[in-house]
Amino acid sequence: MAPVPLPSLRSDLRGAISLTGTPPQYQQPVSSWNLPKFQVQGAQLELHRNALRTPVPIDDSNPASAAMTPPRQLSQYPDAMPRGHASLSSLSESRSAEPGDPRSYGQSPASFNESDQWCLASAAGGDDDSEEWKRARRKEQCRINQANYRRRKRQYEMQLGGQIQALEQEIECLSASKAAAMDAKGFGAQQEAADPIQAIGDFYFALEAAHNQQQQLQQQPQPQQREASRSGRDTPALQSLFDLQREEFDSVEALRRHWLGYCEQFRLFHLFIISSERVEAGDHVVIKIAAELHLDITSYDWEGGYGPLVCPVLQQFEFETGERVLTRITSEIDLVAGAATMMEHSGPESTLKLSDLLGHFETQRRQPSSSRGASFLLRRRRGTPAMSGFAQFGLPNDGALLCGILYPGSAIFRTAWPTHPDVAGQPVLQLGVSIESLDNVKNLGIEASGLAERKAFALKIAQDLFNYLSSFSTSTNQSYMTIPTNLLDRWMERFEAKYRRDPNFMMKIQ
């Protein structure tokens, strides 16, 4: 008998023995598997072309072969898959392949089912998906920006509303204060609030009536004039003529009371209105009245009667359009222009008399020790002789001292009041100007008096410096002086210290 070959008992690791007589199907070694490969380009993840290669067919009916089935390729990289391609990992599971068919995974997309085709289309359309993602991101950013803008707008509106409320409260407080002030003014303020233009007209009408009444009183006997003057002495009295140069009032009633009193203090106090002007700037209204004041002063020295002074007058009335309440009234009288006009038609003697009547061109300076200089102005009119003036100062109840000589133009004099021994402790100093002709000034010979005083003071300083330097000289030759280099600085320190203690110490040096 011929020997029968027995099956080999050697273990074959490449597969299991099939008991059905079907040739065994061996699995391809793991090293030969075509694993999917990925390439990252920017923010997009793409599949390598080798991922779609045809894998080795596996017999699913063989349990041994099924046990050696390789793991799902794409399921090993769940985080590396692009967004929207999650179904690509189950591509091998959704395919219907017959066991042992080498074309079970196919080479053409037409052999895939509907799910596989959608996955492949999604993988191929990665660029379109990235653009959609960018548009969605921009849309979300726009929504965030709009929300931030609306939040900032609400905060600004709340802040602005708080400021508006604060302003409204302040306006209410100011309105209440204004109403209280108007109540304090009384009937005169109520009348001005009703019609300020009418109040201004009533003032000038009352002023004209007072002038006519004053003229009638002057024609009556003296006892009746005194009786009438006593009845009107409740009006304010004018202390100095220069007080008329500029006045300011808060109501027409106050202006009326003062000017009616002025009519009784002068022999002639008559106002002639030349023009009127209304100026509007928004709600602010200014009424300007230009006039001339004829002023005559009662004096026994003025019996020559060269006529009254004619002084330009400017009065301004200010009020608001809506509230119609006079807020400010100013009155300006140019007495200097009136006096200059009078000087054109008179001689020096009349000019001196006029200066006496207007207060002798005198004024007072309070705290004179704080002033180191004084400036004066003297105008020269055509047709008049060359005039000059003496600027003088003096203590109360004491003689006058010369400041300097005035010529037509301006002059600034050093007063030396802070260092003057008699002026340093005085609270008030009297200033005055005496007008004289140039010939009289030259005859008096006082033009060089100020220069001589300054020259004497400079010589005193030079003498003190020489005595101080010579006391430190070490030279035996009288023609030369040898002194330390810092000696001049030491003398300056000594001089300043002595000047602080006594500003007049130089005048005491013999």
C-alpha positions as a printed NumPy array, in Angstrom:
array([[  0.   ,   0.   ,   0.   ],
       [  1.126,   3.412,  -0.74 ],
       [  1.682,   5.654,   2.233],
       [ -1.011,   8.308,   2.844],
       [  0.307,  11.801,   3.584],
       [ -0.873,  13.219,   6.879],
       [ -1.593,  16.879,   7.443],
       [  1.192,  18.865,   8.946],
       [  0.876,  19.721,  12.596],
       [  3.132,  22.803,  12.248],
       [  1.455,  25.99 ,  13.423],
       [  1.01 ,  28.446,  10.628],
       [  0.92 ,  31.963,  12.007],
       [ -0.3  ,  33.432,   8.726],
       [ -3.767,  31.857,   8.986],
       [ -5.968,  29.076,  10.314],
       [ -6.817,  25.787,   8.698],
       [-10.125,  25.816,   6.918],
       [-12.29 ,  22.826,   7.667],
       [-14.646,  23.439,   4.798],
       [-12.07 ,  22.731,   2.159],
       [-11.945,  26.311,   0.984],
       [ -8.423,  27.565,   0.388],
       [ -7.283,  29.588,   3.354],
       [ -7.169,  33.353,   2.982],
       [ -4.076,  34.865,   4.448],
       [ -3.986,  38.33 ,   5.889],
       [ -1.384,  40.707,   4.537],
       [  1.321,  41.505,   7.095],
       [  0.793,  44.556,   9.205],
       [  3.914,  46.179,   7.862],
       [  2.349,  46.228,   4.391],
       [ -0.849,  48.006,   5.478],
       [ -1.557,  51.315,   3.804],
       [ -2.346,  53.548,   6.803],
       [ -3.886,  56.932,   6.104],
       [ -1.434,  59.8  ,   5.988],
       [ -2.319,  63.432,   6.716],
       [ -0.702,  66.678,   5.719],
       [ -1.365,  69.926,   7.589],
       [ -1.404,  73.053,   5.423],
       [ -2.176,  76.25 ,   7.424],
       [ -5.42 ,  75.625,   9.324],
       [ -6.738,  72.927,   6.881],
       [ -6.214,  69.218,   7.261],
       [ -6.154,  67.184,   4.024],
       [ -6.119,  63.454,   3.377],
       [ -3.207,  61.989,   1.539],
       [ -3.985,  60.355,  -1.729],
       [ -2.729,  56.978,  -0.388],
       [ -5.7  ,  56.927,   2.005],
       [ -7.997,  55.934,  -0.863],
       [ -5.816,  53.105,  -2.155],
       [ -7.448,  49.662,  -2.429],
       [ -6.763,  47.66 ,   0.761],
       [ -6.151,  43.922,   0.806],
       [ -9.484,  42.037,   0.917],
       [-10.178,  40.1  ,   4.096],
       [-12.479,  37.131,   4.448],
       [-14.963,  38.093,   7.118],
       [-16.436,  34.588,   7.093],
       [-13.21 ,  33.105,   8.5  ],
       [-13.192,  33.634,  12.253],
       [ -9.463,  33.404,  12.36 ],
       [ -9.099,  35.923,   9.619],
       [-11.715,  38.172,  11.216],
       [ -9.759,  38.114,  14.436],
       [ -6.774,  39.482,  12.614],
       [ -8.683,  42.327,  10.901],
       [ -6.672,  45.594,  11.189],
       [ -8.219,  48.393,  13.242],
       [-10.15 ,  51.164,  11.552],
       [ -7.64 ,  53.45 ,  10.013],
       [ -9.292,  56.846,  10.46 ],
       [-10.6  ,  56.1  ,  13.946],
       [ -7.023,  56.295,  15.234],
       [ -6.978,  60.093,  14.538],
       [-10.271,  61.493,  15.784],
       [ -8.736,  64.853,  16.735],
       [ -6.81 ,  65.245,  13.516],
       [ -9.885,  65.085,  11.306],
       [-11.189,  68.295,   9.811],
       [-14.466,  69.754,  11.06 ],
       [-17.448,  68.213,   9.289],
       [-15.601,  65.039,   8.302],
       [-16.372,  62.929,  11.342],
       [-18.23 ,  60.368,   9.248],
       [-15.042,  59.586,   7.341],
       [-13.87 ,  57.302,  10.154],
       [-16.832,  54.957,   9.575],
       [-16.231,  54.756,   5.848],
       [-15.017,  51.134,   5.926],
       [-17.961,  50.079,   8.112],
       [-20.579,  51.524,   5.756],
       [-19.243,  49.793,   2.71 ],
       [-20.973,  46.507,   1.615],
       [-18.181,  44.263,   0.307],
       [-18.392,  40.636,  -0.5  ],
       [-15.822,  38.315,   1.101],
       [-12.949,  37.532,  -1.149],
       [-13.879,  40.127,  -3.782],
       [-10.749,  42.134,  -4.564],
       [-12.938,  45.002,  -5.884],
       [-15.002,  45.154,  -2.722],
       [-13.521,  48.593,  -1.777],
       [-13.425,  49.755,  -5.387],
       [-11.412,  52.405,  -7.148],
       [-14.27 ,  54.616,  -8.442],
       [-16.488,  56.912,  -6.316],
       [-19.482,  55.545,  -8.228],
       [-19.147,  52.242,  -6.314],
       [-19.69 ,  54.067,  -2.956],
       [-23.052,  54.424,  -1.309],
       [-24.695,  57.811,  -0.559],
       [-22.972,  58.318,   2.808],
       [-19.539,  57.596,   1.365],
       [-20.067,  59.992,  -1.5  ],
       [-21.089,  62.805,   0.942],
       [-17.955,  62.236,   2.983],
       [-15.764,  62.4  ,  -0.078],
       [-17.512,  65.565,  -1.248],
       [-16.986,  67.143,   2.189],
       [-13.298,  66.212,   2.115],
       [-12.933,  67.709,  -1.328],
       [-14.799,  70.94 ,  -0.31 ],
       [-12.569,  71.886,   2.636],
       [-11.906,  75.358,   1.23 ],
       [-15.597,  76.216,   1.07 ],
       [-16.105,  75.077,   4.652],
       [-13.169,  77.253,   5.827],
       [-14.698,  80.331,   4.149],
       [-18.036,  79.632,   5.852],
       [-16.244,  79.344,   9.189],
       [-14.524,  82.724,   8.587],
       [-17.818,  84.39 ,   7.684],
       [-19.405,  83.006,  10.814],
       [-16.512,  84.286,  12.907],
       [-16.767,  87.783,  11.374],
       [-20.499,  87.795,  11.988],
       [-19.972,  86.867,  15.619],
       [-17.313,  89.582,  16.022],
       [-19.699,  92.169,  14.558],
       [-22.365,  91.093,  17.017],
       [-19.92 ,  91.493,  19.923],
       [-18.837,  94.953,  18.723],
       [-22.456,  96.085,  18.413],
       [-23.209,  94.868,  21.917],
       [-20.191,  96.766,  23.31 ],
       [-21.244,  99.929,  21.453],
       [-24.793,  99.731,  22.831],
       [-23.408,  99.262,  26.354],
       [-21.092, 102.289,  26.057],
       [-23.935, 104.343,  24.58 ],
       [-26.19 , 103.521,  27.548],
       [-23.439, 104.504,  29.994],
       [-22.867, 107.835,  28.192],
       [-26.595, 108.589,  28.101],
       [-26.883, 107.894,  31.822],
       [-23.937, 110.195,  32.569],
       [-25.32 , 112.935,  30.324],
       [-28.716, 112.638,  31.956],
       [-27.145, 113.154,  35.376],
       [-25.386, 116.303,  34.193],
       [-28.615, 117.667,  32.707],
       [-30.425, 117.107,  35.991],
       [-27.661, 118.92 ,  37.891],
       [-27.878, 121.884,  35.502],
       [-31.652, 122.018,  35.854],
       [-31.337, 122.12 ,  39.63 ],
       [-28.745, 124.919,  39.364],
       [-31.046, 126.894,  37.074],
       [-33.872, 126.526,  39.572],
       [-31.621, 127.793,  42.381],
       [-30.516, 130.797,  40.315],
       [-34.11 , 131.599,  39.398],
       [-35.103, 131.495,  43.056],
       [-32.176, 133.779,  43.992],
       [-33.106, 136.22 ,  41.258],
       [-36.72 , 136.293,  42.354],
       [-35.619, 136.997,  45.93 ],
       [-33.367, 139.828,  44.74 ],
       [-36.206, 141.349,  42.737],
       [-38.476, 141.207,  45.771],
       [-35.792, 142.955,  47.829],
       [-35.555, 145.825,  45.321],
       [-39.196, 146.691,  45.783],
       [-41.562, 148.586,  43.507],
       [-38.827, 150.233,  41.423],
       [-37.485, 146.869,  40.288],
       [-41.021, 145.663,  39.488],
       [-41.596, 148.731,  37.35 ],
       [-38.297, 148.167,  35.503],
       [-39.215, 144.505,  34.993],
       [-42.488, 145.577,  33.432],
       [-40.826, 147.855,  30.833],
       [-37.182, 148.957,  31.185],
       [-37.473, 151.323,  28.202],
       [-40.352, 153.13 ,  29.902],
       [-38.345, 153.365,  33.139],
       [-35.418, 154.974,  31.27 ],
       [-37.744, 157.496,  29.638],
       [-39.33 , 158.344,  33.004],
       [-35.862, 159.043,  34.449],
       [-34.98 , 161.643,  31.807],
       [-38.437, 163.172,  32.083],
       [-38.017, 163.535,  35.876],
       [-34.535, 165.009,  35.384],
       [-35.887, 167.662,  33.004],
       [-38.716, 168.466,  35.419],
       [-36.212, 168.855,  38.272],
       [-34.152, 171.283,  36.177],
       [-37.204, 173.411,  35.422],
       [-38.167, 173.419,  39.071],
       [-34.64 , 174.467,  40.06 ],
       [-34.746, 177.362,  37.649],
       [-38.045, 178.52 ,  39.145],
       [-36.62 , 178.342,  42.661],
       [-33.662, 180.51 ,  41.673],
       [-36.069, 183.259,  40.631],
       [-37.719, 183.248,  44.061],
       [-36.44 , 185.142,  47.147],
       [-33.64 , 183.651,  49.213],
       [-35.781, 182.477,  52.201],
       [-38.041, 180.441,  49.915],
       [-35.008, 178.903,  48.245],
       [-33.609, 177.786,  51.59 ],
       [-36.98 , 176.313,  52.595],
       [-37.206, 174.378,  49.344],
       [-33.625, 173.158,  49.672],
       [-34.33 , 171.847,  53.172],
       [-37.269, 169.809,  51.833],
       [-35.007, 167.97 ,  49.381],
       [-31.982, 167.279,  51.574],
       [-32.823, 163.557,  51.832],
       [-31.031, 163.038,  48.52 ],
       [-27.344, 161.916,  48.528],
       [-24.83 , 164.741,  48.652],
       [-21.893, 164.95 ,  46.251],
       [-18.627, 164.998,  48.2  ],
       [-16.27 , 165.737,  45.3  ],
       [-16.771, 166.852,  41.738],
       [-14.555, 164.061,  40.48 ],
       [-17.085, 161.529,  41.77 ],
       [-19.163, 162.388,  38.703],
       [-16.547, 161.011,  36.305],
       [-17.826, 157.461,  36.605],
       [-20.763, 156.078,  38.542],
       [-22.479, 152.705,  38.529],
       [-26.007, 151.886,  39.702],
       [-28.062, 148.731,  40.021],
       [-31.458, 150.28 ,  39.215],
       [-33.029, 153.327,  37.567],
       [-34.478, 154.305,  40.917],
       [-30.978, 154.695,  42.421],
       [-29.827, 156.709,  39.396],
       [-32.864, 158.983,  39.713],
       [-32.282, 159.608,  43.414],
       [-28.621, 160.605,  42.937],
       [-29.07 , 162.823,  39.897],
       [-32.044, 164.665,  41.335],
       [-29.838, 165.447,  44.319],
       [-27.135, 166.788,  42.004],
       [-29.599, 169.248,  40.52 ],
       [-29.962, 170.876,  43.93 ],
       [-26.22 , 171.159,  44.583],
       [-25.329, 173.112,  41.434],
       [-26.554, 176.38 ,  40.119],
       [-26.876, 174.752,  36.704],
       [-27.071, 171.007,  36.156],
       [-28.789, 170.45 ,  32.832],
       [-28.524, 167.359,  30.636],
       [-29.073, 167.604,  26.858],
       [-29.549, 164.286,  25.044],
       [-27.733, 164.149,  21.692],
       [-28.339, 160.598,  20.467],
       [-29.452, 157.144,  21.57 ],
       [-28.457, 153.7  ,  20.326],
       [-29.766, 150.193,  20.95 ],
       [-27.271, 147.336,  20.682],
       [-28.411, 143.716,  20.864],
       [-26.11 , 140.717,  21.323],
       [-28.274, 137.626,  21.6  ],
       [-30.532, 138.09 ,  24.622],
       [-28.392, 140.955,  25.961],
       [-29.514, 144.508,  25.161],
       [-27.528, 147.72 ,  25.768],
       [-29.104, 151.173,  25.512],
       [-26.482, 153.907,  24.973],
       [-27.389, 157.552,  25.604],
       [-24.933, 160.227,  24.443],
       [-25.527, 163.654,  25.978],
       [-23.925, 166.903,  27.107],
       [-23.986, 168.131,  30.679],
       [-24.039, 171.878,  31.242],
       [-22.492, 172.402,  34.645],
       [-22.134, 175.711,  36.426],
       [-20.48 , 175.961,  39.832],
       [-21.504, 178.545,  42.407],
       [-18.371, 180.43 ,  43.51 ],
       [-17.573, 184.018,  44.418],
       [-14.273, 183.747,  42.508],
       [-16.119, 182.81 ,  39.336],
       [-18.074, 186.002,  38.951],
       [-16.518, 186.634,  35.57 ],
       [-18.955, 184.122,  34.16 ],
       [-17.18 , 182.505,  31.224],
       [-20.134, 180.17 ,  30.816],
       [-20.871, 176.688,  32.143],
       [-18.709, 173.683,  31.612],
       [-19.961, 171.52 ,  28.729],
       [-18.916, 167.944,  29.467],
       [-19.605, 164.897,  27.296],
       [-21.807, 162.282,  28.991],
       [-22.28 , 158.595,  28.155],
       [-24.876, 156.537,  29.996],
       [-25.5  , 152.841,  29.351],
       [-28.442, 150.689,  30.442],
       [-28.08 , 146.907,  30.208],
       [-30.848, 144.308,  30.511],
       [-31.926, 140.894,  29.2  ],
       [-34.565, 140.539,  26.469],
       [-36.609, 137.768,  28.047],
       [-36.51 , 138.929,  31.669],
       [-36.489, 142.686,  30.885],
       [-34.766, 143.613,  34.151],
       [-32.036, 146.271,  34.19 ],
       [-28.896, 144.578,  35.464],
       [-26.315, 147.363,  35.145],
       [-26.343, 151.135,  34.694],
       [-23.184, 153.192,  34.153],
       [-22.773, 156.96 ,  33.883],
       [-19.558, 158.645,  32.687],
       [-18.906, 162.394,  32.602],
       [-15.699, 163.656,  30.963],
       [-14.809, 166.627,  33.16 ],
       [-11.304, 166.874,  31.675],
       [-12.709, 167.411,  28.188],
       [-14.998, 170.125,  29.51 ],
       [-12.119, 171.854,  31.269],
       [ -9.94 , 171.609,  28.14 ],
       [-12.675, 173.226,  26.088],
       [-12.868, 176.034,  28.623],
       [ -9.078, 176.525,  28.463],
       [ -9.177, 177.173,  24.728],
       [-11.09 , 180.428,  25.226],
       [ -9.391, 181.734,  28.353],
       [ -5.995, 182.74 ,  29.638],
       [ -3.716, 181.232,  32.241],
       [ -5.396, 183.093,  35.079],
       [ -8.779, 181.645,  34.216],
       [ -7.199, 178.212,  33.891],
       [ -5.824, 178.478,  37.405],
       [ -9.205, 179.572,  38.726],
       [-10.836, 176.666,  36.961],
       [ -8.324, 174.268,  38.478],
       [ -9.151, 175.687,  41.9  ],
       [-12.849, 175.143,  41.326],
       [-12.305, 171.561,  40.169],
       [-10.334, 170.735,  43.308],
       [ -6.94 , 172.348,  42.627],
       [ -5.929, 169.206,  40.687],
       [ -5.271, 167.512,  43.975],
       [ -5.716, 163.939,  45.016],
       [ -4.671, 161.67 ,  47.838],
       [ -2.446, 158.601,  47.685],
       [ -3.008, 156.022,  50.368],
       [ -0.074, 153.927,  51.584],
       [  2.543, 156.1  ,  49.826],
       [  5.433, 153.965,  51.07 ],
       [  4.425, 151.265,  48.547],
       [  4.825, 153.626,  45.537],
       [  8.217, 154.196,  43.983],
       [  7.084, 156.534,  41.193],
       [  4.304, 158.8  ,  39.955],
       [  3.18 , 159.654,  36.415],
       [  1.437, 162.851,  35.292],
       [ -0.179, 163.973,  32.024],
       [ -0.481, 167.535,  30.743],
       [ -2.258, 168.337,  27.494],
       [ -1.407, 171.372,  25.389],
       [ -4.158, 172.999,  23.379],
       [ -3.605, 175.031,  20.267],
       [ -3.796, 178.817,  20.641],
       [ -2.787, 178.812,  24.311],
       [  0.543, 179.98 ,  25.772],
       [  3.228, 177.432,  26.56 ],
       [  2.352, 176.068,  29.986],
       [  4.169, 173.936,  32.486],
       [  3.248, 172.454,  35.823],
       [  4.799, 171.722,  39.174],
       [  4.086, 168.251,  40.493],
       [  4.198, 168.448,  44.274],
       [  3.515, 166.188,  47.212],
       [  3.019, 166.956,  50.839],
       [  1.935, 165.498,  54.128],
       [ -1.377, 166.512,  55.699],
       [ -1.005, 169.88 ,  57.448],
       [  2.525, 170.258,  56.096],
       [  4.304, 172.065,  53.28 ],
       [  4.585, 170.805,  49.716],
       [  7.702, 169.221,  48.272],
       [  8.581, 169.243,  44.602],
       [  8.322, 166.027,  42.585],
       [  9.316, 167.484,  39.223],
       [  8.449, 169.767,  36.34 ],
       [  5.656, 168.926,  33.889],
       [  5.792, 169.883,  30.238],
       [  3.093, 169.207,  27.611],
       [  3.121, 165.444,  27.451],
       [  3.781, 162.862,  30.119],
       [  6.271, 162.714,  32.935],
       [  7.271, 159.948,  35.331],
       [  9.059, 160.884,  38.547],
       [ 10.886, 158.809,  41.093],
       [  9.285, 159.686,  44.367],
       [ 11.608, 157.825,  46.772],
       [  8.664, 157.67 ,  49.174],
       [  9.601, 154.237,  50.551],
       [ 12.941, 155.674,  51.752],
       [ 11.808, 159.155,  52.73 ],
       [ 11.956, 159.484,  56.515],
       [  8.856, 161.668,  56.762],
       [  6.696, 159.724,  54.312],
       [  7.532, 156.173,  55.387],
       [  5.15 , 156.17 ,  58.343],
       [  2.305, 158.24 ,  56.855],
       [ -0.95 , 156.541,  55.748],
       [ -2.009, 159.34 ,  53.329],
       [ -0.067, 161.664,  51.029],
       [ -1.405, 164.717,  49.22 ],
       [ -0.539, 165.17 ,  45.522],
       [ -1.049, 168.375,  43.599],
       [ -0.204, 170.086,  40.302],
       [  0.306, 173.804,  39.857],
       [  0.065, 175.137,  36.285],
       [  2.448, 177.948,  35.388],
       [  3.875, 179.46 ,  32.239],
       [  7.276, 178.335,  31.01 ],
       [  8.734, 181.79 ,  31.655],
       [  7.805, 181.635,  35.321],
       [  9.33 , 178.174,  35.628],
       [ 12.621, 179.363,  34.161],
       [ 12.687, 182.431,  36.422],
       [ 12.18 , 180.318,  39.513],
       [ 15.294, 178.278,  38.677],
       [ 14.037, 175.021,  40.144],
       [ 14.452, 172.837,  37.066],
       [ 17.852, 171.555,  38.218],
       [ 16.882, 170.995,  41.845],
       [ 16.112, 167.351,  41.359],
       [ 19.323, 166.752,  39.436],
       [ 21.396, 168.297,  42.218],
       [ 19.822, 166.013,  44.803],
       [ 20.494, 162.883,  42.747],
       [ 24.087, 164.008,  42.124],
       [ 24.676, 164.537,  45.834],
       [ 23.324, 161.079,  46.625],
       [ 25.632, 159.445,  44.04 ],
       [ 28.642, 161.261,  45.468],
       [ 27.791, 159.966,  48.936],
       [ 27.818, 156.387,  47.661],
       [ 31.147, 156.863,  45.876],
       [ 32.704, 158.382,  48.989],
       [ 31.564, 155.504,  51.154],
       [ 33.014, 152.964,  48.708],
       [ 36.395, 154.75 ,  48.588],
       [ 36.655, 154.944,  52.369],
       [ 35.877, 151.25 ,  52.728],
       [ 38.425, 150.124,  50.118],
       [ 41.21 , 152.362,  51.394],
       [ 40.857, 150.942,  54.891],
       [ 42.012, 147.527,  53.59 ],
       [ 44.853, 148.778,  51.386],
       [ 48.317, 147.39 ,  52.165],
       [ 50.271, 149.521,  49.701],
       [ 52.709, 152.146,  50.966],
       [ 52.414, 154.137,  47.76 ],
       [ 49.578, 156.63 ,  47.967],
       [ 49.072, 156.532,  44.199],
       [ 48.109, 152.831,  44.189],
       [ 45.845, 150.675,  46.324],
       [ 46.377, 146.975,  47.032],
       [ 43.215, 145.275,  48.239],
       [ 41.806, 141.699,  48.316],
       [ 39.881, 140.542,  45.263],
       [ 36.65 , 139.87 ,  47.166],
       [ 36.589, 143.244,  48.881],
       [ 34.036, 144.751,  46.502],
       [ 31.602, 141.896,  47.177],
       [ 32.034, 142.41 ,  50.897],
       [ 31.271, 146.115,  50.5  ],
       [ 28.072, 145.306,  48.562],
       [ 26.887, 142.972,  51.319],
       [ 27.665, 145.623,  53.923],
       [ 25.848, 148.305,  51.928],
       [ 22.704, 146.163,  51.472],
       [ 22.617, 145.259,  55.161],
       [ 22.859, 148.918,  56.221],
       [ 20.248, 149.923,  53.637],
       [ 17.788, 147.367,  54.994],
       [ 18.247, 148.758,  58.512],
       [ 18.071, 152.44 ,  57.494],
       [ 17.369, 153.486,  53.878],
       [ 18.542, 157.038,  54.632],
       [ 21.907, 156.17 ,  56.186],
       [ 23.758, 157.647,  53.2  ],
       [ 22.271, 161.094,  53.847],
       [ 23.643, 160.991,  57.419],
       [ 27.266, 160.599,  56.336],
       [ 29.204, 163.831,  56.937]])
